[in-house]
Amino acid sequence: MFKELRQSSAVQLVLLLSVVITILVIGWVENSRYEQQRLIARSYASSYASVIRNNVVQALSATYPLAAQIQMQKGDISGFKELATEMLPFYPGASSFQLAPNGVVSHIVPLAGNEKALGHKLLKDPERDTEAVLTKQSSQLTLAGPFGLKQGGVAAAGRLPIFIEDVIEGDLSFWGFSTVLIHFPEVLEAAKLGTLVDAGIAYELSRIHPDTGNKQIIAAAGGDLPADPETYDIDIPNGGWTF
């Protein structure tokens, strides 16, 4: 009987060890699968975020030649319409170019569909003057928005402050802004974010609103994100977005 008990205990021990090993193996396999999924998501986040940033930065770069023309002409806007019209096809992320002398939107290419934006006082708009004032003070290109447009739709505005040098005193004085408007979701089309959803991956593009301090969702699809999603910070002028 003692021998039988020993054999029974041995069998139970073997079974117990088998169960423990099986549980450990299953746990290892699941953990490996989870880590593999996170690795794939991390790779996706990096790749798509890079495309988004490059597309936005390319569109914003249009503000520099527009500002250079104004500076060379000492504040004269002659030729803006012609230059902007020629430039537009080369900046697929841009929907329109604008000039805002003294912070007032006065010239837009194309004008059709954007008429309601004429006369908009960027530095005196209580709803969104924070970013315009910051742009003037920083003397650097900044990206404001996304926000609702007076002419309808949602867009962000890349604004570059223009300063004109006084030929006698040599001082720089603020002239206004050269602006490029990028519409949403059109500016994100080059990133082909829909392919993420097709692959079963949810995404969200957001920023922290400078006025409220709350998260503002710029784009999202594919359902709810997990509690600990893979994130990638997108560095843009005047702040950053999170993908």
Salt bridges, closest charged atoms under 4 A:
GLU30 OE2 - ARG33 NH1 3.21
ASP125 OD2 - HIS120 NE2 2.77
GLU131 OE2 - ARG207 NH1 2.95
GLU204 OE2 - LYS215 NZ 2.96
ASP228 OD2 - ARG38 NH1 3.30
GLU230 OE2 - ARG38 NH2 2.87
GLU230 OE2 - ARG42 NH2 3.11
